[in-house]
Amino acid sequence: MTPSAQAIPAELSLRIARGPAALDLETFHRIARLRQEVFVVEQDCPYLDLDGRDLEPGTVQLWFADETGEPAAGLRILAEAEPGVRSIGRVVTAADWRGRGLAGALLRAAIAECGGDEVVIHAQSYLTEWYGGFGFVTSGAEFLEDGIPHTPMRLAAGRAGNGR
């Protein structure tokens, strides 16, 4: 069962950029800053967020932004080397916007964007049940990534984009 959908606050709009050329520099800077605020500063996890994958041609960015363009939440989709496999990662919500269903709405949109491809994620382990609500299943042993427990999960091909 999918985690229940909440109404997205009216002041936010869903935005999508398919490929790096579709994302202007200022917007990418704002998204990257949000990722660093949460993953590097808040979670006290120094790592190289700007790993070069945002620049790959198949990368898709999804985010909610307010009227000023400030992102409230975001994620990215990557085309993986194996045909028919995509990954979803960098799922992030600004502290002021948490608890309003933004991450779930983004994940549903991302799954639909993957169009039936298999989807893999490295979930922070405390979120495996939440991701499970979207149909993801554990696909390997827990591991530490930058000092944080993660669990590999996958959504089988054909399950993506089915309107959950």
Phi, psi and omega per residue, in radians:
M1 nan 2.323 -3.137
T2 -1.302 2.417 3.023
P3 -0.949 2.461 -3.024
S4 -1.059 2.495 3.115
A5 -1.422 2.407 3.050
Q6 -1.928 2.709 3.063
A7 -1.174 2.309 3.115
I8 -1.361 2.349 3.126
P9 -0.918 2.412 -3.045
A10 -1.041 -0.460 -3.105
E11 -1.384 -0.029 3.124
L12 -1.901 2.585 3.033
S13 -2.288 2.526 3.090
L14 -1.381 2.299 3.120
R15 -2.199 2.659 -3.110
I16 -2.504 2.422 3.072
A17 -2.260 2.015 3.134
R18 -1.685 1.822 -3.087
G19 1.607 2.615 -3.074
P20 -1.100 -0.510 -3.132
A21 -1.184 -0.334 -3.130
A22 -1.490 -0.005 -3.073
L23 -2.078 2.052 -3.137
D24 -1.254 2.755 -3.038
L25 -1.055 -0.752 -3.127
E26 -1.081 -0.760 3.138
T27 -1.146 -0.772 3.110
F28 -1.063 -0.701 3.100
H29 -1.025 -0.768 -3.141
R30 -1.118 -0.725 3.121
I31 -1.144 -0.797 3.140
A32 -1.107 -0.678 3.103
R33 -1.085 -0.756 3.103
L34 -1.063 -0.789 3.122
R35 -1.039 -0.728 3.132
Q36 -1.196 -0.698 3.117
E37 -1.011 -0.735 -3.078
V38 -1.474 -0.959 -3.011
F39 -1.308 -0.720 -3.060
V40 -1.526 -0.868 -3.048
V41 -1.448 -1.046 -3.058
E42 -1.104 -0.783 -3.119
Q43 -1.520 0.060 3.094
D44 0.847 0.946 -3.053
C45 -2.287 1.464 -3.135
P46 -1.181 2.044 3.099
Y47 -2.707 2.914 -3.104
L48 -1.549 1.613 3.140
D49 -1.117 -0.741 -3.140
L50 -1.400 1.458 -3.022
D51 -1.620 0.067 -3.128
G52 1.586 -0.281 -3.072
R53 -1.295 -0.377 3.072
D54 -1.105 -0.366 -3.101
L55 -1.578 -0.102 -3.128
E56 -1.199 2.492 -3.067
P57 -0.994 -0.578 -3.100
G58 -1.511 0.053 -3.104
T59 -1.270 2.377 3.084
V60 -2.135 2.272 3.060
Q61 -1.863 2.321 3.012
L62 -2.144 2.418 3.116
W63 -2.763 2.735 2.964
F64 -1.752 2.326 3.123
A65 -2.270 2.649 3.058
D66 -1.503 -3.049 -3.070
E67 -1.084 -0.429 -3.133
T68 -1.535 -0.094 -3.114
G69 1.641 -0.008 -3.127
E70 -1.273 2.209 -3.135
P71 -1.284 2.391 3.061
A72 -1.715 -0.488 -3.127
A73 -2.838 2.742 3.135
G74 -2.867 2.966 3.017
L75 -2.801 2.953 3.052
R76 -2.293 2.638 3.063
I77 -2.013 2.343 3.104
L78 -2.068 2.509 2.972
A79 -1.475 2.141 -3.126
E80 -1.541 2.917 -3.073
A81 -1.078 -0.603 3.141
E82 -1.335 2.184 -3.137
P83 -0.984 2.427 3.107
G84 1.378 0.217 3.126
V85 -2.141 2.273 3.059
R86 -2.141 2.782 3.025
S87 -2.190 2.568 3.056
I88 -2.005 2.312 3.122
G89 -2.736 -3.074 -3.128
R90 0.956 0.660 3.094
V91 -1.276 2.056 -3.001
V92 -2.492 2.507 3.053
T93 -2.328 2.318 3.085
A94 -1.094 2.529 -3.077
A95 -0.914 -0.741 -3.096
D96 -1.191 -0.251 -3.072
W97 -1.916 0.034 -3.087
R98 -1.206 2.678 3.096
G99 1.416 0.212 -3.122
R100 -1.998 0.195 3.057
G101 1.443 0.190 -3.083
L102 -1.160 -0.762 -3.113
A103 -1.102 -0.722 3.112
G104 -1.119 -0.740 3.119
A105 -1.126 -0.708 3.095
L106 -1.131 -0.739 -3.129
L107 -1.108 -0.747 3.084
R108 -1.038 -0.766 3.127
A109 -1.127 -0.674 -3.139
A110 -1.177 -0.729 3.113
I111 -1.068 -0.768 3.097
A112 -1.087 -0.710 3.137
E113 -1.077 -0.518 -3.130
C114 -1.285 -0.202 2.942
G115 0.979 0.649 3.099
G116 1.662 -0.125 3.068
D117 -1.177 2.743 2.973
E118 -1.137 2.467 3.140
V119 -2.133 2.268 3.084
V120 -2.031 2.608 3.089
I121 -2.480 2.767 2.916
H122 -1.978 1.626 -3.059
A123 -1.405 2.412 2.919
Q124 -1.039 2.287 -2.918
S125 -1.000 -0.539 -3.129
Y126 -1.227 -0.163 -3.133
L127 -1.825 0.137 -3.076
T128 -1.077 -0.671 3.123
E129 -1.147 -0.705 3.113
W130 -1.065 -0.873 3.107
Y131 -1.095 -0.599 3.097
G132 -1.024 -0.548 3.100
G133 -1.127 -0.284 3.091
F134 -1.727 0.032 3.115
G135 1.806 -0.036 3.118
F136 -1.275 2.507 3.081
V137 -2.180 2.610 3.100
T138 -1.080 2.367 -3.095
S139 -2.219 0.283 3.117
G140 3.112 -3.115 -3.092
A141 -1.403 2.617 3.070
E142 -1.049 2.539 3.122
F143 -2.516 2.810 3.070
L144 -1.628 2.263 3.026
E145 -2.191 2.007 -3.099
D146 0.952 0.650 3.070
G147 1.428 0.064 -3.120
I148 -2.026 2.260 3.106
P149 -1.111 2.271 3.102
H150 -2.225 2.712 3.106
T151 -2.266 2.200 3.064
P152 -1.235 2.381 3.135
M153 -2.411 2.803 3.111
R154 -2.558 2.680 3.023
L155 -2.015 2.083 -3.040
A156 -1.044 2.573 3.063
A157 -0.957 2.496 -3.133
G158 1.571 -0.326 3.101
R159 -1.518 -0.434 -3.138
A160 -1.252 2.510 3.049
G161 1.302 0.305 -3.113
N162 -1.622 0.250 3.025
G163 1.457 0.238 3.116
R164 -0.974 nan nan
